[in-house]
Amino acid sequence: MKNSLLNNSDPQVAELFRRLERIKVTFERLEMDNRQRFGNERFLNDKELSEKLKLSRRALQDYRAAGIFPYYLINGKVLYKESEIEQVLQSARRSAPDIDDLV
């Protein structure tokens, strides 16, 4: 009888870990999508918005101070209404120049 120790170099174990990671990511996405809403609006905290926009929390603080991002301050906790952030991003959108204009 052969004693065999399973580790990460075993293809079956590696595949199991990949599948578990995909399940974890799916659950995290479902959790974000199904958070309770307030008045049919979803609010994000600093950490959530910085991850979503790929910005540092310090950059968010600078945007708040500059009046770029609207926010709510409740007992020292900063919240952003998701729909308001989307409006800011849409209004800042710039179209790429037409290729004919460049030539």
N, C-alpha and C positions, 0 to 999 in steps of 0.2 A: 504494500500500500504506500503510495507516494504522498508525502506531506507537502502541500503547496500553500504558500502564503500569497494572498492577493494583495496587490499594491497598485499605485497609479500607473505603472508601466504595463499592466495588464489591459488589453484593449477593451475588454468587457467592463472593467471598473472605470476606465476613462470615459466610456460611452455613458455609463450610469451617471457619472458626475456631470457630464454635459447636459444630459436630460434633466437632472435635478436643477441645474442652473437655469435652464429654459423655463421650468415650472416656477421657479422663484421669481423670475422676471415677469412672467405672466400674472402671477398673483399680485405682485407689486403694482403692475399696471391696472389690474382690476380694482385694487384697493383705491388707487388714485381716482379712477373713473367713477367709483361708486361712493365717494365720500358724501356725507350728508350736505345738503345745500341749505342755504339760508335765503328765503324769499326767492327761490329758483335761481339763485346766484351762487357761484362757487368762489370761495376766497382762498388765497394762497398765502403762506407765510414766506419770510425771507429765504429760508432754505429751499422750499419748493420752487419758488420763482427763479432763484439763482441757478438751480439745476436745470430747470426747463429752458431758460434763456442762455445757459452756458456763460453766465456772468458771475463775478465774485460778489459776495454779499456787500463788500465795500463799494463796488460799482453801483449796486442798487441804492446804497445810502447816498452816494453822490447824485444819482438821478433824482432821488427824492428831494434832496437839498436844492437842486437846480429847478425843481418844479416840473420835471419831465414825466415822472410816474406818479399818478395819484395814489394815495394810500390812506389807510385808516389807522389811527393810533389809539389803542384801547389798553389802558393800564400798562403802558410801556411796550406792548406787543404790536408790531407792525403787520398789517394785513393788506393785501392787494385784491381788488375785485378783478377776477379773471377777464371779464368782458371789457373793463376799462383799459387794462393792459393791452388787450387785443386791438382796441381802437387806437391807442397810441402807436402801436406797431404798424397798423394799416395806414395811418396818416403820415408816418415817416417813410413809407415805401417809395422808392424811386424806380422808375422804369429804366431799363438799359437802353442806350441810344440805338437807333436803327443803324444797321450796317451801312446803308447808303449815305448816312450822315457822316460816317467816319472816313469814307473814301473821297 
